[in-house]
Structures are given as structure tokens and as C-alpha cells.
Amino acid sequence: MFPEMVSAGKCFLVTGAPGVGKTTLIIRVLEALKLSNPNLKIQGFYTREVREGGERIGFEVVTLDGRKCPLASTNISSWESQRWPNVGRYKVDISSFESLALPELQVKEDSDLFVIDEVGKMELFSSSFFPAVLRVLESNIPLLATVPLPKSGCRDIPGVARLKNQTGATIYTVDNSNRDAMKEQIYSNLADLLQTH
């Protein structure tokens, strides 16, 4: 249905174990890109942990201009949340996620880059999210996204597998020993691409 959507070298996927620093790496790449080209028009969001007393109690979505909303939490016990999907011990607030993340994925003519952190199990509970990701790919605007590493012996989530198998996708596997080198490599590749975009 969506064959060969993205041109070679325009889909950058960062993967790695949980907690290895994928989001931090994405933010550092974005900071470097903005420093070298303050006029870049970048759309998207990243996901960060919500902690209370040193314990992770959930996740929130943060747009690149600083707006945020809940994605998932262990502390939600409303009547409505009883129908929400679970990922481990977290209840996923699809409505909240969609209200903030989906508008950030609307393709605009003047966009230079899309950032999606992350295309993961929680986000994919939204039936509107992956079609929005596909529209980004169809737009041929460069995409920098994070995707989870499958658990040992398991396959990728279907949406993640589809992104990884996309013609033109470059996959960067981050670990504790190569994080800084990966940041420089991704920054360099994106900076070169964005000069010609």
C-alpha cells in the first residue's frame, strides 16, 4: 500500500535497550542542529519519564516547543482509565497522547525535519498514530525517530518492523559505549541532508 515511500537516507531510526539514552541522544542532536541552523523548522515530540521520589511512575509526551501531556502512568485510577490499555504496570492515556502528538505530525510544506520519540508499544495503541507516521514518510521530509529494541527472542512490533524495513531507513543501535559517537554521526548525516533538502 505504501511502497518505497521514503527517499534513500531520509529515515533515521535510533534503537537501543531501555534507559540507554535514546531520548537524550535525540535531544542532543536537535540542539546541535538548531545551533548550526537556527532557522530549521522541526516538528514532533519526545517522550520522557515522570518520576516521583526517585521512582518512575509514568511517561509524558513533550513537543519541541515545550508543551506536554501524560502518555502513561501507574497513578491513574479513574473510572475512565479502567478501559485504557496497559503496558506492564502503566495505563496508557491514548486520548491525551493523540491530542498533543498527532497535530505535531501534520505535514506542512515548510517543515525541514520530523522527530518522533518514540514509535513504541504505548504510542501504537493509538489507531491514528501509525497512519500519521506513514504520512510523514510519504512527505519525503527527513524523519529522526526512536524505536524500541525487541526483547531477546522476540520480534519487533509490526509498526516498528515496517519502519526498519523501509527503503532508505538507516538504523543506529545505541549502547553505553557508542552514545557520543552516534550523536556525532547522526548529527553529521542530518546536517548534510538538511543542507540539500
Phi, psi and chi 1 to 4 in degrees:
 res  aa     phi    psi   chi1   chi2   chi3   chi4
   1 MET       -  -35.9 -175.5  172.4  165.0      -
   2 PHE  -124.3   64.2  -64.5   95.7      -      -
   3 PRO   -72.4  141.5   26.9  -30.8      -      -
   4 GLU    44.7   52.3  -45.9  -92.5  -20.9      -
   5 MET   -73.1  -31.0  -73.9 -173.3  -72.6      -
   6 VAL  -115.1  139.7   68.1      -      -      -
   7 SER   -68.7  155.9  -66.0      -      -      -
   8 ALA   -52.8  131.8      -      -      -      -
   9 GLY    78.2   17.9      -      -      -      -
  10 LYS  -112.1    2.4  -70.2 -159.6  173.7 -177.1
  11 CYS  -122.5  108.3 -179.7      -      -      -
  12 PHE  -108.3  115.8  -61.3   82.3      -      -
  13 LEU  -113.8  126.7  -57.7  175.6      -      -
  14 VAL  -106.0  126.7  177.6      -      -      -
  15 THR  -132.3  164.1 -168.1      -      -      -
  16 GLY   164.4  171.0      -      -      -      -
  17 ALA   -62.9  154.4      -      -      -      -
  18 PRO   -57.2  136.9  -23.2   32.8      -      -
  19 GLY    81.7    3.2      -      -      -      -
  20 VAL   -77.4  -18.1   77.2      -      -      -
  21 GLY   111.6   29.8      -      -      -      -
  22 LYS   -63.4  -46.4  -64.5 -178.5  -65.2  -71.5
  23 THR   -64.7  -44.3  -61.5      -      -      -
  24 THR   -58.7  -42.3  -58.3      -      -      -
  25 LEU   -61.9  -45.7  178.0  110.0      -      -
  26 ILE   -58.8  -46.5  -66.3  -80.5      -      -
  27 ILE   -62.8  -41.0  -68.4  168.6      -      -
  28 ARG   -65.9  -38.5  -71.6  177.7   58.6 -147.3
  29 VAL   -63.4  -45.7  167.8      -      -      -
  30 LEU   -60.9  -43.1  -70.7  177.5      -      -
  31 GLU   -60.2  -43.3  -71.6  168.6  -10.5      -
  32 ALA   -65.6  -41.2      -      -      -      -
  33 LEU   -63.7  -43.9  -74.2  169.7      -      -
  34 LYS   -65.6  -35.4  -78.5  -62.2 -128.9 -179.1
  35 LEU   -65.7  -42.1 -160.9   58.8      -      -
  36 SER   -79.9  -23.1   65.9      -      -      -
  37 ASN  -147.9   84.3 -172.3  -14.6      -      -
  38 PRO   -62.1  -16.6  -13.5   22.3      -      -
  39 ASN   -90.7    2.5  -63.8  -39.0      -      -
  40 LEU   -60.4  137.4  -83.1  178.8      -      -
  41 LYS  -102.9  104.9  -66.7 -164.4  173.8   34.7
  42 ILE  -114.3  131.2  -54.5  173.4      -      -
  43 GLN  -116.7  154.1  -72.1  178.5 -120.8      -
  44 GLY   137.2 -157.5      -      -      -      -
  45 PHE  -157.6  164.3   65.1   89.3      -      -
  46 TYR  -132.0  163.8   61.1   92.8      -      -
  47 THR  -115.0  135.0  -53.7      -      -      -
  48 ARG  -133.3  157.6   70.9  175.4  171.4 -155.0
  49 GLU   -69.8  148.7  -66.7 -178.6   -9.6      -
  50 VAL  -111.1  124.6  175.6      -      -      -
  51 ARG  -119.6  148.6  -67.1 -169.6  163.1  -90.1
  52 GLU  -139.4  119.0 -165.5  173.7   87.4      -
  53 GLY    59.4   35.8      -      -      -      -
  54 GLY    81.0   -2.9      -      -      -      -
  55 GLU  -108.4  137.3  179.4 -173.8   -8.7      -
  56 ARG   -74.1  123.8 -175.9  171.5   66.7 -164.3
  57 ILE  -115.1   -1.9   59.3  164.2      -      -
  58 GLY   169.1 -165.7      -      -      -      -
  59 PHE  -139.3  149.8  -61.3   89.7      -      -
  60 GLU  -130.7  154.5   65.4 -175.5   -2.8      -
  61 VAL   -97.3  135.0  171.3      -      -      -
  62 VAL  -126.9  124.4 -177.2      -      -      -
  63 THR   -76.4  165.8   61.9      -      -      -
  64 LEU   -70.5  -13.4  -58.2 -178.3      -      -
  65 ASP  -100.8   11.2   61.9    4.6      -      -
  66 GLY    96.7   -3.2      -      -      -      -
  67 ARG   -72.2  148.5  -68.7  171.4  -68.0  131.4
  68 LYS  -144.1  158.8   53.9 -171.4  169.4 -175.5
  69 CYS  -155.0  158.1   72.0      -      -      -
  70 PRO   -67.5  143.5   -5.7   13.6      -      -
  71 LEU  -108.4  -48.7  170.5   60.8      -      -
  72 ALA  -155.5  152.2      -      -      -      -
  73 SER  -155.3  155.2  178.1      -      -      -
  74 THR   -92.9  -11.9   58.6      -      -      -
  75 ASN   -99.4   15.2  -69.6  -11.1      -      -
  76 ILE   -98.6  125.4  -61.5  174.7      -      -
  77 SER  -138.9   30.3   58.9      -      -      -
  78 SER   -74.5  163.6   67.6      -      -      -
  79 TRP   -58.8  -44.0  176.9   83.0      -      -
  80 GLU   -60.8  -38.0 -179.5 -174.3   59.1      -
  81 SER   -69.5  -13.9   70.4      -      -      -
  82 GLN   -64.5  -22.8  -61.4  -52.6  -48.9      -
  83 ARG   -92.3   -6.5  -62.8 -170.6  -42.0 -101.9
  84 TRP   -74.5  149.0  -65.3   -6.5      -      -
  85 PRO   -69.9  155.2   20.9  -27.3      -      -
  86 ASN  -109.1  145.1  -69.4  -35.6      -      -
  87 VAL  -127.8  106.7  174.4      -      -      -
  88 GLY    61.1 -126.7      -      -      -      -
  89 ARG   -92.9    5.0   61.1 -169.7 -175.8  109.7
  90 TYR   -99.0  136.6  -58.3   99.4      -      -
  91 LYS   -91.9  128.4  -69.6  -90.2 -170.7 -167.8
  92 VAL   -95.7  121.3 -178.9      -      -      -
  93 ASP   -91.0   85.6 -172.6  -18.0      -      -
  94 ILE   -61.7  -42.7  -64.1  168.4      -      -
  95 SER   -61.2  -45.5  175.6      -      -      -
  96 SER   -61.1  -47.2  171.4      -      -      -
  97 PHE   -57.6  -49.9  168.5   71.6      -      -
  98 GLU   -63.5  -35.7  -71.6 -179.6  -19.6      -
  99 SER   -63.6  -29.6   71.4      -      -      -
 100 LEU  -103.3  -42.9 -168.4   62.1      -      -
 101 ALA   -75.8  -41.7      -      -      -      -
 102 LEU   -62.4  -42.4  -67.5 -179.2      -      -
 103 PRO   -61.1  -29.4  -25.7   35.1      -      -
 104 GLU   -69.9  -17.3  -70.1  -59.6  -54.6      -
 105 LEU  -100.9    9.8  -60.0 -177.8      -      -
 106 GLN   -75.2  126.4  -69.8  179.3   -8.4      -
 107 VAL   -72.7  128.0  175.7      -      -      -
 108 LYS  -122.3  146.2  -61.6  175.2 -174.5  158.6
 109 GLU   -57.6  -34.4  -81.4 -175.0   30.4      -
 110 ASP   -93.0    8.0   63.0  -15.1      -      -
 111 SER   -72.8  138.3  -64.0      -      -      -
 112 ASP  -101.0  -28.8  -63.9  -51.4      -      -
 113 LEU  -157.7  141.8  174.4   66.8      -      -
 114 PHE  -109.7  142.4  -82.9   94.3      -      -
 115 VAL  -124.7  127.3  173.5      -      -      -
 116 ILE  -132.5  110.5  -56.4  173.0      -      -
 117 ASP  -127.8   90.1  172.0   41.7      -      -
 118 GLU  -144.5  164.6  126.4  176.7  -60.5      -
 119 VAL   -96.8   86.9  179.8      -      -      -
 120 GLY  -131.1 -175.3      -      -      -      -
 121 LYS   -59.4  -43.9 -169.9  170.9 -173.9  176.9
 122 MET   -62.8  -48.0  -70.9 -177.5 -173.6      -
 123 GLU   -65.2  -35.8  -64.8   83.5   -1.0      -
 124 LEU   -73.7   -6.3  -71.6  166.6      -      -
 125 PHE   -66.5  -21.6  -85.8  118.6      -      -
 126 SER   -77.1  121.6  162.1      -      -      -
 127 SER   -71.0  -15.0   60.3      -      -      -
 128 SER   -94.2  -15.6  -58.3      -      -      -
 129 PHE   -68.4  -54.0  175.4   63.2      -      -
 130 PHE   -64.4  -39.5 -162.1   67.6      -      -
 131 PRO   -57.9  -34.7  -28.7   37.0      -      -
 132 ALA   -67.2  -39.4      -      -      -      -
 133 VAL   -62.5  -42.3  172.5      -      -      -
 134 LEU   -63.3  -37.5  -67.0  176.5      -      -
 135 ARG   -64.7  -37.1  -76.4 -170.0  -65.8  -81.3
 136 VAL   -60.5  -46.3  168.1      -      -      -
 137 LEU   -61.5  -42.0  -73.1  172.5      -      -
 138 GLU   -62.5  -30.2  -78.2 -178.5  -45.9      -
 139 SER   -67.7  -18.3   76.2      -      -      -
 140 ASN    68.7   13.8 -146.6   24.8      -      -
 141 ILE   -82.8  135.5  -64.5  168.6      -      -
 142 PRO   -54.5  144.8  -26.2   35.2      -      -
 143 LEU  -126.7  129.5  168.1   64.3      -      -
 144 LEU  -116.2  116.6  174.8   60.2      -      -
 145 ALA  -138.3  154.8      -      -      -      -
 146 THR  -105.5  146.4   60.6      -      -      -
 147 VAL  -136.5  146.4  -66.7      -      -      -
 148 PRO   -72.5  152.4   26.0  -31.6      -      -
 149 LEU   -83.7  130.1 -161.4   60.4      -      -
 150 PRO   -65.1  147.6   20.0  -26.1      -      -
 151 LYS   -62.6  152.6  -68.2  179.9 -179.1  172.7
 152 SER   -52.4  127.7 -179.6      -      -      -
 153 GLY    82.9   -1.3      -      -      -      -
 154 CYS  -108.7  159.9  -64.7      -      -      -
 155 ARG   -90.5  163.7  -70.0 -169.6 -145.0  177.7
 156 ASP   -63.8  151.9  -82.6  -44.3      -      -
 157 ILE   -58.5  140.0  -58.3  164.7      -      -
 158 PRO   -50.0  -44.5  -29.8   36.6      -      -
 159 GLY   -63.1  -39.1      -      -      -      -
 160 VAL   -66.5  -43.5  171.7      -      -      -
 161 ALA   -59.9  -39.7      -      -      -      -
 162 ARG   -64.4  -40.3 -171.1  159.0  174.4 -171.2
 163 LEU   -65.7  -45.8  -76.9  179.9      -      -
 164 LYS   -62.5  -31.6  -74.5 -178.8  170.8 -179.0
 165 ASN   -88.9    1.6  -68.1  -40.0      -      -
 166 GLN   -63.5  133.7 -156.9   56.3 -121.3      -
 167 THR   -58.2  131.0  -58.6      -      -      -
 168 GLY    91.1   -1.8      -      -      -      -
 169 ALA   -78.8  135.0      -      -      -      -
 170 THR  -113.2  126.5  -55.8      -      -      -
 171 ILE  -108.0  127.2  -59.0  167.3      -      -
 172 TYR  -112.0  117.2  -58.6   89.4      -      -
 173 THR   -97.1  115.9  -57.6      -      -      -
 174 VAL   -97.2  138.9  179.4      -      -      -
 175 ASP  -139.1  178.3   60.7   37.2      -      -
 176 ASN   -61.6  -29.0  -69.1  -34.3      -      -
 177 SER   -85.8  -19.7   67.1      -      -      -
 178 ASN  -117.0    7.9   71.7    0.7      -      -
 179 ARG   -54.5  -48.4 -144.5  176.1   10.5 -133.5
 180 ASP   -66.6  -42.4  -68.4  -24.5      -      -
 181 ALA   -63.6  -39.4      -      -      -      -
 182 MET   -64.1  -40.6  -76.9  -68.5  170.2      -
 183 LYS   -59.1  -46.4 -179.8 -109.6  174.8 -168.1
 184 GLU   -64.8  -40.9  -68.5  -55.4  -39.6      -
 185 GLN   -66.0  -46.7 -175.2  179.2   -4.3      -
 186 ILE   -65.0  -44.5  -64.9  166.7      -      -
 187 TYR   -58.0  -48.7  165.2   75.1      -      -
 188 SER   -60.6  -46.0  176.1      -      -      -
 189 ASN   -64.3  -41.7  -69.0  -16.3      -      -
 190 LEU   -70.0  -42.5  -88.2  170.6      -      -
 191 ALA   -59.4  -44.2      -      -      -      -
 192 ASP   -62.3  -45.0  -70.3  -12.2      -      -
 193 LEU   -63.8  -42.5  178.5   63.9      -      -
 194 LEU   -71.0  -22.3  -69.5  169.9      -      -
 195 GLN   -69.1  -30.7  -76.6 -178.0  -15.5      -
 196 THR   -98.4   -9.9   61.7      -      -      -
 197 HIS   -71.7      -  175.8   69.1      -      -
